[in-house]
Amino acid sequence: MPTEALVQIPPTGSGKKVRADSALHGGNTVLAEYMQLGPFMNSDWPAYSIVSADSALLADKVHLHIAPSTAMEIVLIKISHHHTAASALAYPCAFWLVYHVGATGVSGGTSIMGSVNKLDTNNAAASTYVSQIYDNGPTVVGATSTQKVASCAINAHAGQTEAILYEEKLNTQRFKLSSGVYTVTQYGADSVGSIDVTCIFRIRTS
Amino acid sequence: MAETYVQLPADSTGSKLRAISVSKNDVTVLEQVVRVELLEKATLAHYAAVATGLAVGANVYHLVLANNSGSSLLIDIVHLKVAMNATAVVSGFPMAFRLLRTTDGGTGGTAITVSNFDTDNAALPSQITVKYTVTTPTDSTVIASGSCNPEETGGNTETVLWDEKLQCQPLTVREGEWLAVKQYGTAGVGVVDVTLQFRTRSE
């Protein structure tokens, strides 16, 4: 059973001051050190976002394709659905985050490397760290196998217009990509409308 | 990984650090109590700008944040949310809203009075402005996207385009930079509110 205790440090010196809260516990005046949560979390590493916009829903379509060339960490992948008119023909639609083991290439689709946004404009170009970012239905080349990492769904008819495919804060795990290709791939039905895929990632440079 | 411990010098005679004594692997060890600052970042000025009752429209810039040269401040985006409402029954469908950088502040627009989260905050320099319904700034890269459905039988009336707590990353707007919330290329139906929270800091 844990019990309240204390560590008695040397007498106060003349150096820098550590902020603390003084309170009486168990008959002793003790100090609890203040800890400030990092105001700029992970800001030591460059972070970026990429949005694949207006990607029409289509069975088995790759909506986003990412091939890292160094260790990158996924912060967030979000799917958001939109349409230009109401449709009674729409229905819930699933998306998967897929790891293509050993993949090195890509055919078709559109490179959107030039659309990668720096979350701080002082960051280096994303192409320094990422070899391929494509949308518009590319085909992954050279994969020896695939592994599904996550799944989510939106409802293209009514209701849930957004879904989170990966969220670092919710998963409380580091999701590091360092080889192969990762894709956001639609399941095997079409549904109706278009999606935007938002992907935020950082590069661990040290 | 093996759990271990660091053995401190014997207790001295100075101030006392609060700790909890627990037994781990048959060793009595102390876990120091730290007080997490509840008001994170409270030493930095924090502001809110809310634009309400905005008319939807294809490619409308519902909000533009400008950090014009000379402010001598950086802006970090804390939270940015789009919420939709209607004043009558509407036949709606999912609509997209995008957070993007622009390479200028556009023209026109209506300035929003920015609120202080702490009334002791310094007034924002004149170079930092927030406006709604700005005309044609020049688009740069899109940072994030979200969607809402104003249909009365639908759902998802709000989308969070940025939340520092979730994204775990600062989104920084330096001097001479702009940030905008832009509707996609369909007019849609309903009414839009945009809530922006941001903090300022020196380099």
Interface residues (C-beta under 8 A of the other chain):
Chain A: P2 T3 E4 A5 L6 V7 Q8 I9 P10 P11 T12 A20 D21 A23 H25 N28 T29 V30 L31 A32 E33 Y34 M35 Q36 L37 P39 F40 M41 N42 S43 A47 S49 V51 A53 D54 V75 L76 K78 S80 H81 H82 H83 T84 A85 A86 S87 S115 V116 N117 L119 D120 T121 N122 A156 A158 G159 Q160 T161 E162 E167 E168 K169 L170 G193 D196 V197 T198 I200 R202
Chain B: L8 D11 S12 T13 G14 S15 K16 L17 R18 A19 I20 S21 V22 L30 Q32 V33 V34 R35 V36 E37 E40 K41 L44 D76 S91 G92 F93 P94 M95 A96 R98 L100 R101 S140 T141 V142 I143 A144 S145 G146 S147 C148 N149 E151 T153 G154 G155 N156 T159 E164 K165 L166 Q167 C168 Q169 P170 L171 T172 R174 E177 Y184 T186
